[in-house]
Amino acid sequence: MKAEIIAVGSELLTPDRVDTNSLFLTEELNKLGIEVVRKTIVGDDRQLLADAFRGALQRVELVIASGGLGPTEDDLTRETLAELLGRHLRRDDAIVRAIEARFRSFGREMPRINVRQAMVPEGAEALDNPRGTAPGLWLEDAGRMLALLPGPPRELKPMFLEQIVPRLMRRVSGVRMFHRELRVAGMGESHVEQLIAPIYKRYADVNTTVLAAPGEVQIHLRLWTADARHAEKTLGEITAGLQLALGERIFTTRGESLEAVVAQLLTLNNATIAAAESCTGGLLAQRLTSLAGSSAYFLGGVVCYSNELKTAWVDVPAETIQAKGAVSSEVAVALAEGIRRSAGSTLGLGITGIAGPGGGSEEKPVGTVHIGLAGPAGVKARALLFPGDREAIRWQASQIALDMVRVHFLYGGPAPGSLQASGQEPGRG
Amino acid sequence: MKAEIIAVGSELLTPDRVDTNSLFLTEELNKLGIEVVRKTIVGDDRQLLADAFRGALQRVELVIASGGLGPTEDDLTRETLAELLGRHLRRDDAIVRAIEARFRSFGREMPRINVRQAMVPEGAEALDNPRGTAPGLWLEDAGRMLALLPGPPRELKPMFLEQIVPRLMRRVSGVRMFHRELRVAGMGESHVEQLIAPIYKRYADVNTTVLAAPGEVQIHLRLWTADARHAEKTLGEITAGLQLALGERIFTTRGESLEAVVAQLLTLNNATIAAAESCTGGLLAQRLTSLAGSSAYFLGGVVCYSNELKTAWVDVPAETIQAKGAVSSEVAVALAEGIRRSAGSTLGLGITGIAGPGGGSEEKPVGTVHIGLAGPAGVKARALLFPGDREAIRWQASQIALDMVRVHFLYGGPAPGSLQASGQEPGRG
């Protein structure tokens, strides 16, 4: 089955807003084996709206529209559609009572204007909206199906899942979409593509998308089939192939974030962590504490921008800073060891670098970052050179730091004295 | 003049990707006085593509399309359009040579397949693409204008600005869009709307949009006119009216971020700042250091999750934690004073709270946050209760903390002993 999505609302035609409901709708439709072949975004204009619905109903069996169901005169979806299909609008008193009750629950009286939301085209079914005043509509016409949903995501999503999905389930064939998401840190998109293309291209029935996200590459595998065993087998095979090609660079085959993977590893190993940051300015601590329950493994962190505070707060020897510079492997290691000692954690991370745009030199250009990871068995350091702007450099630095923690647990921790200070690795982007 | 935007590419119909080129294009078209009335997103399918172009050319004078100009067989925009308009495709040898030169500059030979990119419909003008292989196309047909641009933003944006804007400039009337953006922290969307609607509704020619962003409300004023003086006068009047209605809650009338405003105030006042965070986990430090040059005012920060580290690192008295609890005004104040002392900064911020989802109680529910701001003249504390999930609570807490710094400078700093510990303020959101 093929579908089109129509997003209604003049605010979606400004430079400030993008329609994101269609991403959720596409994902859910795909799961049912329904393909989205076109999306249209149109303002609150009767003629343009009619044109959009007319075109979509000519092309596909299923049209999902969002927005334009509010109580004001701008909201034209209901009227336009009734007119287009030649159906009268009738007032549904049960809906009026439901809207009145909703207003009463806030201690307010229903404004007369909201009666418009109770108008239902003949033959349409109104869809209950417990989270807002605008009911949705479900309508069948000449073999076409049409769903009108409210625009706010917190109203649209449950209405779609609870009231549209069951209606579609009865009509779709057994074909569903099976999806797997692998993520890779510390490699560029084209490098990943080059290594994996020979593998995934052997599977003509699997749709593979390689997306570059900040500091990582995401590989989406999608297979449309009615045969769940075939899907599991095929996706399992490709995944195994990609794991051979990319090895430890794959940090998840389940679409998790890097911080979630690191959190699991820390918890599993009963380990705690602390961080001393300079150029990332708190980003690493923020990511380590972004998940619920992070107090179980994250003890604390410091952000020390100035040399004085690096010494005062984390005991980085002033002589080391003087001899090697604040941006050096030695200082990254001292930060990692210092914060580990001070917090009493299993692991300590130290980051120092030049996020720019200022502060770079020929010897240490903008993007130079040193990361240290101290553990019970010793300390490891990496030197990197990241491309991009300040935000991109900070994000990539935090990404590699988290990845060092992940790799640490893969190999059971670094050997003592494995400090690498032998020049910079190439940038990873 | 009215325009439609067509984004071409099957990847834009997956659940992972949203078309963002149209936001940039809309902004730039609006500046020229051109209104975008519809956006269409369509896959790499000859019939669906032809249908999209045919419809748009029937409705509007200007059609801007992005994507589908690559060298592979999926890329159909060029062929489809030539066929639709009944124009032959001719190979442009100058383009072939330009693509060959581009490949040579990377030390590679041009694959034969790229010759497709040199095919130009009769009567169309090829648009140079110094940043990629796909040239753009400009085409006029029966009073309609059509621009085909490459999909990657770094190729599309300069091509549009350098080659499309000048062509449009010659054709548009003097009407342009004038835009002003005000931002408000610490108030909800509906509250702002209620206070300002009576003001902006008096200006029928100004399009006003109120958008809720995390922890702030953005007010966009847009006026389409040929008369720059009228625009400045009108937008200035509304801005003044909104300032009367919202007072100090407006933190910018120029669309800046709250961290940028705080950075300016710190710099202007030759002040430095440090932060001690618990529930925000480094987010506040990260935001304070997100701008270039932040080392001039941000000295350092600590993230102390555990009670022990609050005492060890920031000298929060263990008795205070025991008597009042880690989430209390007293601890927020002690964090603020402690970090100020330890970093030697002009101002110190302390945040403690319950970001959830666990850790709440009847007395201190999830969303409870205490913020302290210590300065030379004393200390101020606020108690808040934020709605939303972990991420929303942390963001709103950092937002109010930054806003306290801003308000501090508005009034030249808090009076000594102005500690407010008299119960929670209502949640702001």
Interface residues (C-beta under 8 A of the other chain):
Chain A: E11 L12 L13 T14 P15 D16 R17 V18 D19 T20 S22 L23 F24 T26 E27 N30 V36 V37 R38 K39 T40 I41 V42 G43 D45 L48 D51 A52 G55 R59 T209 L211 Q218 H220 R222 A275 E277 T280 G281 G282 L283 L284 A285 Q286 L288 T289 S290 A292 G293 S294 S295 F298 L299 G300 G301 V302 V303 C304 Y305 S306 L309 A312 W313 S342 A343 G356 P357 G358 R390 E391 R394
Chain B: E11 L12 L13 T14 P15 D16 R17 V18 D19 T20 S22 L23 F24 T26 E27 N30 V36 V37 R38 K39 T40 I41 V42 G43 D45 L48 D51 A52 G55 R59 T209 L211 Q218 H220 R222 A275 E277 T280 G281 G282 L283 L284 A285 Q286 L288 T289 S290 A292 G293 S294 S295 F298 L299 G300 G301 V302 V303 C304 Y305 S306 L309 A312 W313 S342 A343 G356 P357 G358 R390 E391 R394
